[in-house]
Amino acid sequence: QTVTGSQAVPPPKLPDGSPFQDFFDEFFDQKGGESDSRPRRVQSLGSGFVIDSSGIIITNNHVIDGADEITANFNDGSKLRATLIGRDAKTDIAVLKVEASKPLVALAFGDSDVLRVGDWVMAIGNPFGLGGTVTAGIVSARNRDINSGPYENFIQTDAAINRGNSGGPLFNMDGEIVGINTAIISPTGGSIGIGFAIPSKTAVNVIDQLRQFGETRRGWLGVRIQDVTDEIAEGLAMDAPSGALVAGVTDNGPAAEAGIEPGDVILEFDGRKVAAMHELPRMVADEPIGKEVEVVVLRKGKQERIKVILGRLDEAEVAAAAPEPDKPAEPPPAPKIVSGPLGLSLADLSPTLRDQYSIKEDVVGVVVTDVADGSVAAEKRVQAGDVIVEISQERVETPSDVETRIEALKKDGRKSALLLLANKNGDLRFVAVKIAD
């Protein structure tokens, strides 16, 4: 990889009267304080493995990202120039191709879904550029989410994985690849027994698409989702938190056309239970474009089954908002104070307040004009300019509606109120706030 030179190293700070002061002054004066902007070549090392005797090699995307040239070094000492067939940054997978004079020895994928915590596994790679190295350990956990991408379900292992192991295979005891070693958590940069591998089930689907199309083609549902916390579950009268809460739907997207609405909790997708929010994006992405799937949602306490035809992820487009016409000014109404647990000052969403907070014309509800310090709403980061659209799946249009709805929830024995809030751009999110006695 070719990079530009970094800025010059600044001279060290020395105490006044130091005997080294004259030496360093002379040294840096000769350098002239100029940075070396000449391009230079740098190398990075990683691991990979052959899955097809014709020369198909798999590695991590971050291993080859930004590379001008890619060279595959084989265990017999031979080296071959590799070309990039395709890569996917979201799953950190890259597919390479080399032209070999004879068929290469290929490895086979196994089924990562049958792995159990405690199963023995082996990692092979090129740690610190030392060459082929084998380490062994067990499966420490499955379906790990380390917040590095949208489709995470890593295999966690204590087999030693170090810098240079990225892109190497993780084997089961049958010699089948069940993962691609990708990341570690370490305060030192070396292995402390917490390594992560992409499961083979995730990798195989991505690799097939990269080989066929040179890119990934993922299913698209067209929803914005968030976690169902304990408080949100209580606000929705759910027995336990599960599923993915729909905070918004994309206009004209598959979900919108099928009838999925903000406030729905997606419990099942294509016959599979959605235990937590982070599972849904991976489920959707794994399905082919144009497939009709059944989605089970919880809506106002009742389950509904909805048929959805999936779109393509990269076809989602954000429509530009048209400029809003100027409106005549009018005296702002005095905000109505909602006394009690929420600690909010509320007002009707008048044209003046809409202009004051730059709220889009299609946002409808009750505007928050102030939030009391230390209130439960402040702890949930509700702020002035937010618009309350619904409370526990019931629309509100005036401050009185808010008061009435809160009182009704108290009478029903609810401990939390689920607020559907819109920001000035109309983006929705759910916030559960406790209702004090």
ABEGO torsion letter per residue (X at the ends): XBBBBBBBBBBBBBBBGBAAAAAAAAAAAAAGGBBBABBBBBBBBBBBBBABAAGBBBBBAAAABGBABBBBBBAAGBBBBBBBABBBAAAGBBBBBBBBABBBBBBBBBBAAABBBGBBBBBBBBBGGAEBBBBBBBBABBGBBAGABAABBBBBBABBBBBGABGBBBBBAAGBBABBBABBBBAAGBBAGBBBBBBAAAAAAAAAAAAAAGBBBBBBAGBBBBBBBAAAAAAAGBABBBEBBBABBBBGBAAAAAGBBBGBBBABBGGBBBABAAAAAAAAAABBBGBBBBBBBBBGGBBBBBBBBBBBAAABBBBBBBBBBBBBBBBBBBBBBBBEAAGBBBBBBBAAAAAAAGBBAABBEBBBABBBBGBAAAAAGBBBGBBBABBGGBBBABAAAAAAAAAAAAAAGBABBBBBBBBAAGBBBBBBBBBBX
